[in-house]
């Protein structure tokens, strides 16, 4: 079951009921882009939030996208998806573990796009 868009934000998903395809994720993100929201989730006045908002499970691997992912990051991610760039795990800024997801052609992080292998 796909999460709903409420106002300018996507409602928080249940981890136990993740999206199961990249197509479902792309469709949801494109629908969200039709809103005036700047972040995927409602941050309730905060500047950032590492709260997982979206869950996607592909090939038995669970991924999460945080609520503070921003419009420009989502746009860049979707452009890279249209180019059929693969998902790559890169080191996170804080811990350096290989859990951050990017689909940038050179494996660079996408500013404003906060997706991680869970």
N, C-alpha and C positions, 0 to 999 in steps of 0.2 A: 504494500500500500504506500503510495507516494505521499509525502507531506504536503500540507496546504500552504498557500501563500496568504498571509493575513496582513493586510495593509501593505507595508513596504518590506516585509520580512518573511522568511520561511519559518514555519513552526518547527520546533525541535523534534527530531525523529527518535523513535524507540530503537535502541541498539539491536534489539532482538528481531526487528523487522526492517533490515537494510534494503536499499536498492540493490539490484543484482546485475545490472548491466551499465556500461558506459553510456549507452543511448538514453536510459532512464535519467541518469545524472545530467546529461547535456540538455535534455528536454526541460527538466526542472530549473536548471540554471538559466536557460533562455527565457523561460516564463518569468523568473525573478527579474531579469534585466528589463522587463516591460514595466516594472515598478519604478518609483523614484528613490528606492532605498540605496544607501551607500555601503551598508554592510549586510551580509546574508541574514544575520540574526539581530534581534532587538537587544542592543547592549545596555538598555535602561540607563542611559546617560554616561556610561563608562567609555573610555577611549579604546579599550581592547578587552577581549575575553577569550581565554583559551578553552572555553566550553565547547565540546563537540556538539555540532548542530545536525550534521548529516552523516549518515553511515552508508557505506557501499561495500558489498562483499562480492569479490570476483575471484574465481578459481580458488575458493576457500581461504582467501586472504581478506581480512577486514580492514577497511580504511575509514578515516574520519575527516570531516572538513569542519573547521572551527567557525563559530558564529561571527568572529570579527574579520572574516575574509571580505575583501573590499571589491567594489565594482570593477576597478581597473585590473585587479588580479583575476577576477572571473572572466573578463573579456579576453585577457591574454591566454588564459587556460583554454577557453573555447576556440580561439584562433589556432592554437597549437593542435587541438584535437582535430580541427578541420584539415590540418596538414598531415594527420595520421601519425603524429609524433608519439613514440611509446612513453609509458610512464616509467620513470627512473627514480630510484631511492638515492637521496643525497644526505649528507650530514646536516643535522639540525644546528642552528646557531648556538643555542644554549648548551646542549650536552654533547654535540658532535656525533651522536649515534645515527646510523643510516635508517631513518624512519620518515624523513620529509619527502614528499612526492612532488615531482616536477614533470612536465612534458615539454620543457624548453628544449629546442633542438641541440643546444650545447650542454645540456644538463645543469644549467644555472637555475637558482631559485627564482620563482615568479613573485615579485613584490606584491604584497596584498593578497596572496593566495596561500591559505594555511591548511594544507592537506597532509595527513600523516598515516603511515601504516600503524595500525593499532596493536 
